[in-house]
Amino acid sequence: MNRAHAHTRHDDAPHGVHQDHGPDGQAEILDLDAEVLADHLASVTAWLPLAAGPRRIVDLGCGTGAGTFALLDRFPDAHVTAVDASPGHLQHLREKACARGVQERIRTVQADLDDPAWPDLGTPDLVWASASMHHMAHPGRTLRAVRDMLAPGGLFAVVELAGFPRFLPEGAPADRPGLEERCHTASDRFHAEHVPHRGADWGPMLTAAGFAIEGERTVAVNIEGSRSEAIGRYALGSLRRLRDTAAVTLSPDDLTALDRLLDTDGPHSILRRDDLVVRTERTVWAARRT
């Protein structure tokens, strides 16, 4: 799945600001997300209310495999069916699986989960959907399809991040303090129109689809990035995508300041900062098929 981080194309970026991310750029940011937030992802999989380790797992909207590999690590007897709309993401996932020696435990399926007719994904004990449900055009239909697919008593885990992470200190950059928050405000307006289920409370929708909520947990993420090259690249990729959705409504001065941060050749590049912190929240709903 993971069709969006919905973005538009802007061609007015200065030298060193590469706005045409393409599928490879999206794969990179998904990999960085997995690397930077690995410990938090592991804590979520450990929290899941499971009496026994699942043997059959479906990862809906698997992207490049952050959840797939976390679940394989957590449940060593499990096999995962990884589902995504992007053939490029699935190929990247398969290559990573081979490098890790777990290719025999993974099956990949290319599918658009907004299509009413899903491919046969088996009868899993656990369905995992991380940062994918809010992209569904008809989430109620998707939830019912998951319920029908699950084995009796099976668990559905819905995991969502609270939008793009924050990286900069409150007073940064010095010439445009509060820039990042204004970018998020502009981007939120875009997503409210184009991705209306982003930030939704999935509890009531899960209940309406025939699930019993067994747990809900919000995990605060606050990772110091001063010594991490990965966090610098994660911040760069995330702010590039934030620019895509915020640029139309940002002031010219804010857009100029943002482009200075994104100019990897310039002295103000975000890659040169030693004060980055990853700040976000991750919420997980654990719902049982009744």
C-alpha positions as CSV (number, residue, x, y, z in Angstrom):
1,M,0.0,0.0,0.0
2,N,1.8,3.1,1.3
3,R,0.9,4.9,-1.9
4,A,1.2,8.3,-0.2
5,H,3.1,10.3,1.6
6,A,0.9,12.2,-0.9
7,H,3.0,14.8,-2.7
8,T,3.0,17.2,-5.6
9,R,6.0,18.2,-7.7
10,H,7.7,21.6,-7.3
11,D,10.4,22.5,-9.8
12,D,11.5,25.8,-8.3
13,A,14.1,24.4,-5.9
14,P,17.6,25.9,-5.9
15,H,20.8,24.0,-6.7
16,G,21.4,21.1,-4.2
17,V,17.7,20.8,-3.3
18,H,16.5,17.7,-5.1
19,Q,12.7,17.8,-5.1
20,D,12.1,15.0,-7.6
21,H,12.2,12.2,-5.0
22,G,10.6,9.4,-7.1
23,P,10.1,5.8,-5.8
24,D,13.8,5.4,-4.9
25,G,13.6,8.5,-2.7
26,Q,10.5,7.1,-1.0
27,A,12.2,3.7,-0.4
28,E,15.1,5.5,1.2
29,I,12.9,7.4,3.6
30,L,11.0,4.3,4.5
31,D,14.3,2.5,5.2
32,L,15.5,5.4,7.3
33,D,12.2,5.4,9.2
34,A,12.8,1.8,10.0
35,E,16.4,2.3,11.1
36,V,15.8,5.4,13.2
37,L,12.6,4.1,14.9
38,A,13.7,0.4,15.2
39,D,13.6,0.3,19.0
40,H,10.2,1.9,19.2
41,L,8.9,-0.5,16.6
42,A,10.3,-3.4,18.5
43,S,8.5,-2.2,21.7
44,V,5.2,-2.1,19.8
45,T,5.5,-5.7,18.6
46,A,6.5,-6.8,22.1
47,W,3.4,-5.1,23.5
48,L,0.9,-6.9,21.3
49,P,-1.6,-8.9,23.4
50,L,-0.9,-12.4,22.0
51,A,-1.2,-15.5,24.1
52,A,1.1,-17.4,21.7
53,G,3.4,-16.4,18.8
54,P,1.5,-16.2,15.5
55,R,2.5,-18.5,12.7
56,R,0.8,-16.7,9.8
57,I,1.1,-12.9,9.6
58,V,-0.1,-10.4,6.9
59,D,1.7,-7.0,6.7
60,L,-0.7,-4.7,4.8
61,G,1.0,-1.8,3.2
62,C,4.4,-3.2,4.0
63,G,6.5,-0.6,2.1
64,T,10.1,-1.7,2.2
65,G,9.6,-4.0,5.1
66,A,10.0,-2.2,8.4
67,G,7.1,-4.0,10.0
68,T,7.8,-7.3,8.1
69,F,11.3,-7.6,9.5
70,A,10.3,-6.4,13.0
71,L,7.6,-9.1,13.1
72,L,10.0,-11.8,11.9
73,D,12.4,-10.8,14.6
74,R,9.7,-10.8,17.3
75,F,8.1,-14.1,16.2
76,P,10.8,-16.5,15.0
77,D,8.3,-19.3,14.0
78,A,6.2,-16.9,11.8
79,H,5.9,-16.5,8.1
80,V,4.8,-13.1,6.7
81,T,2.8,-12.2,3.6
82,A,4.0,-8.7,2.7
83,V,1.4,-6.7,0.7
84,D,2.0,-3.4,-1.1
85,A,0.9,-1.6,-4.3
86,S,4.5,-0.7,-5.3
87,P,6.4,-3.4,-7.2
88,G,9.6,-1.4,-6.5
89,H,9.0,-1.5,-2.7
90,L,8.4,-5.2,-2.9
91,Q,11.5,-5.9,-4.9
92,H,13.5,-3.9,-2.4
93,L,12.0,-5.9,0.4
94,R,12.9,-9.2,-1.3
95,E,16.5,-8.0,-1.7
96,K,16.6,-7.1,2.0
97,A,15.1,-10.5,2.9
98,C,17.8,-12.3,0.9
99,A,20.5,-10.3,2.6
100,R,19.1,-11.2,6.0
101,G,18.7,-14.9,5.1
102,V,14.9,-14.8,5.8
103,Q,13.6,-15.0,2.2
104,E,12.0,-18.4,2.9
105,R,9.8,-16.8,5.6
106,I,8.4,-14.1,3.4
107,R,5.9,-14.1,0.5
108,T,5.3,-10.8,-1.3
109,V,2.0,-9.9,-3.0
110,Q,1.4,-6.8,-5.1
111,A,-2.1,-5.5,-4.6
112,D,-4.1,-2.3,-4.4
113,L,-6.0,-2.7,-1.1
114,D,-8.6,-0.1,-2.3
115,D,-9.7,-2.7,-4.9
116,P,-12.9,-4.5,-3.5
117,A,-11.5,-7.8,-4.7
118,W,-8.4,-8.7,-2.7
119,P,-6.0,-11.5,-3.7
120,D,-5.9,-14.6,-1.5
121,L,-3.8,-13.7,1.6
122,G,-4.6,-16.8,3.5
123,T,-6.0,-17.0,7.0
124,P,-3.5,-15.1,9.2
125,D,-3.3,-15.1,13.0
126,L,-2.1,-11.5,13.0
127,V,-2.7,-8.7,10.5
128,W,-0.3,-5.7,10.8
129,A,-1.0,-2.3,9.2
130,S,1.5,0.4,10.0
131,A,1.1,3.9,8.5
132,S,-1.1,2.4,5.7
133,M,-4.7,2.5,6.9
134,H,-5.1,6.2,6.7
135,H,-4.4,6.0,2.9
136,M,-7.5,3.8,2.3
137,A,-10.2,5.4,0.4
138,H,-12.9,3.2,2.1
139,P,-11.4,2.3,5.5
140,G,-14.7,0.7,6.7
141,R,-14.6,-1.8,3.8
142,T,-10.9,-2.5,4.4
143,L,-11.5,-3.1,8.1
144,R,-14.3,-5.6,7.3
145,A,-12.1,-7.4,4.7
146,V,-9.4,-7.8,7.4
147,R,-11.9,-9.1,9.9
148,D,-13.2,-11.7,7.4
149,M,-9.7,-12.7,6.5
150,L,-8.4,-13.2,10.1
151,A,-8.4,-16.6,11.7
152,P,-11.0,-16.9,14.6
153,G,-9.6,-15.0,17.5
154,G,-7.0,-13.4,15.3
155,L,-5.5,-10.0,16.1
156,F,-5.4,-6.9,14.0
157,A,-2.7,-4.3,14.9
158,V,-3.2,-0.8,13.4
159,V,-0.1,1.5,13.9
160,E,-0.1,5.1,13.0
161,L,2.5,7.9,13.4
162,A,1.3,11.4,14.4
163,G,2.2,12.9,11.0
164,F,5.7,13.8,10.0
165,P,8.3,13.9,12.8
166,R,9.7,17.2,14.1
167,F,13.5,17.6,14.0
168,L,14.6,21.2,14.7
169,P,14.8,23.0,18.0
170,E,12.0,25.4,18.6
171,G,14.0,28.5,17.9
172,A,15.6,27.2,14.6
173,P,16.6,28.3,12.2
174,A,17.9,31.5,13.8
175,D,16.6,33.7,11.0
176,R,13.1,32.1,10.8
177,P,12.3,30.6,14.3
178,G,9.2,28.4,14.3
179,L,9.7,27.5,10.6
180,E,9.2,23.8,11.1
181,E,5.9,24.2,12.9
182,R,4.6,26.5,10.2
183,C,5.5,23.9,7.6
184,H,3.6,21.3,9.5
185,T,0.6,23.6,9.8
186,A,0.6,24.2,6.0
187,S,1.1,20.5,5.3
188,D,-1.7,19.5,7.7
189,R,-4.1,21.7,5.7
190,F,-3.1,19.8,2.5
191,H,-3.5,16.4,4.2
192,A,-6.9,17.3,5.7
193,E,-8.2,17.6,2.1
194,H,-6.3,14.8,0.4
195,V,-5.7,12.2,3.2
196,P,-8.8,12.7,5.4
197,H,-8.2,9.7,7.6
198,R,-4.7,10.8,8.7
199,G,-4.8,11.2,12.4
200,A,-8.1,9.3,12.8
201,D,-9.2,7.5,16.0
202,W,-9.3,3.9,14.7
203,G,-11.0,2.6,17.8
204,P,-14.6,3.4,16.9
205,M,-14.1,2.3,13.3
206,L,-12.6,-1.0,14.4
207,T,-15.5,-1.6,16.8
208,A,-18.0,-0.8,14.0
209,A,-16.3,-3.3,11.8
210,G,-16.8,-6.2,14.3
211,F,-13.6,-6.0,16.3
212,A,-13.1,-5.9,20.1
213,I,-10.5,-3.5,21.1
214,E,-8.0,-5.2,23.5
215,G,-5.5,-2.4,23.9
216,E,-4.5,1.0,22.7
217,R,-1.1,2.5,23.4
218,T,0.6,5.8,22.4
219,V,4.4,5.8,22.5
220,A,6.3,9.1,22.6
221,V,9.4,9.2,20.4
222,N,12.2,11.5,21.4
223,I,15.6,10.5,19.9
224,E,18.7,12.7,20.2
225,G,20.3,12.9,16.8
226,S,23.6,14.7,17.3
227,R,25.7,11.7,16.6
228,S,23.6,10.0,14.0
229,E,24.1,10.4,10.3
230,A,20.9,8.4,9.7
231,I,18.9,11.0,11.6
232,G,20.3,13.8,9.5
233,R,19.3,11.9,6.3
234,Y,16.0,11.1,7.8
235,A,15.4,14.8,8.6
236,L,16.4,15.8,5.1
237,G,14.1,13.3,3.4
238,S,11.2,14.1,5.7
239,L,11.5,17.9,5.2
240,R,11.8,17.4,1.5
241,R,8.4,15.7,1.6
242,L,7.0,18.3,3.9
243,R,8.0,21.0,1.4
244,D,6.0,19.2,-1.3
245,T,2.8,19.7,0.6
246,A,3.6,23.0,2.4
247,A,5.2,25.1,-0.3
248,V,2.0,26.3,-1.9
249,T,0.9,28.2,1.3
250,L,4.3,29.0,2.9
251,S,5.4,32.6,2.8
252,P,8.3,33.4,0.4
253,D,10.7,34.0,3.4
254,D,9.7,30.7,4.9
255,L,10.2,28.9,1.7
256,T,13.6,30.4,1.2
257,A,14.6,29.4,4.7
258,L,13.3,25.9,4.2
259,D,15.2,25.6,0.9
260,R,18.4,26.7,2.6
261,L,18.0,23.8,5.1
262,L,17.4,21.4,2.1
263,D,20.4,22.6,0.1
264,T,22.8,19.8,0.8
265,D,25.6,21.9,-0.8
266,G,25.0,24.9,1.3
267,P,26.4,26.0,4.7
268,H,22.9,25.9,6.3
269,S,22.1,22.4,5.2
270,I,20.2,20.3,7.8
271,L,22.9,17.7,7.4
272,R,25.4,20.1,9.0
273,R,23.3,20.6,12.2
274,D,24.3,18.8,15.4
275,D,21.1,19.7,17.3
276,L,18.5,17.5,15.6
277,V,16.0,15.5,17.6
278,V,13.4,13.1,16.3
279,R,10.1,13.9,18.0
280,T,6.8,12.2,17.2
281,E,4.2,9.8,18.6
282,R,3.2,6.4,17.5
283,T,-0.3,5.0,18.4
284,V,-1.2,1.3,18.1
285,W,-4.7,-0.3,18.4
286,A,-4.8,-4.0,19.0
287,A,-8.2,-5.4,18.0
288,R,-9.5,-9.0,18.2
289,R,-11.8,-10.6,15.7
290,T,-14.8,-11.5,17.8
